[in-house]
Amino acid sequence: SEGNVAYAGMVSRMDRDIGSLLKTLKDQGLDENTLVIFSSDNGPSWEGGADLEFFNSNGDNRGYKRDLYEGGIRMPTIAWWPGKIAENSSSNHVSAFWDVMPTLAQLAEVAAPENTDGISFVPTLLASGEQKTHKHLYWEFHNNNGEHSQAIRLDDDKGHWKAVRLYNKGNRTNPPIELYNLATDPQEQTNIANANSQLVASIKQLMDESRTRAYIDAWNFDYWPKA
């Protein structure tokens, strides 16, 4: 289809241009003094008409762009810095976009803003020092079709917990929280909320504490739970 041709063409062009960029850094002698980070802001999108199932764009993950399931928010991140980041190395460190600012601030040897939830992942990049981790990660998304969602990622010694709460036209006041253990169910297929009521209650409290009503009130989403 035309959408598939356009999608494949854009991927090929991106691959070519990134290769050209890295070659230029090497040719200018800047490669060992330049950190290059490649990632994405969200999961694959149907916009443009591409057949995402044909391209297997989200792999084994559930969901796409605008979903708070792993397919919508779990992105690979590739970092390249010759002489600083070990070749062919990898890490399972869980990070989020708000970690980029403190990371770059640390590398630039300047103070990061105090009003951020971000945590520098420099220790992971350079395999040096102690890497601090998030107690939990929180997402909230407002769709223009009237559906909205919240999600929490919480890791402990019993699992990699992922909770998703969907506010839709059928339930905008107190929808149930879905719970998945990504350690055993990375595709988020088995909702185990009923068997973990205490954990779900704790996650609901985290959802309430992690969000702010300032943005919500601006859009008059008065059906969201009160703080």
Secondary structure, 3 states (H helix, E strand, C coil): CHHHHHHHHHHHHHHHHHHHHHHHHHHCCCHHHCCEEECCCCCCCCCCCCCHHHHCCCCCCCCCCCCCCHHHHCCCCEEECCCCCCCCCCCCCCCCHHHHHHHHHHHCCCCCCCCCCCCCCHHHHHCCCCCCCCCCEEEEEECCCCCEEEEEEEEECCEEEEEEEEEECCECCCCCEEEEECCCCCCCCCCCHHHCHHHHHHHHHHHHHHCCHHHHHHCCCCCCCCC
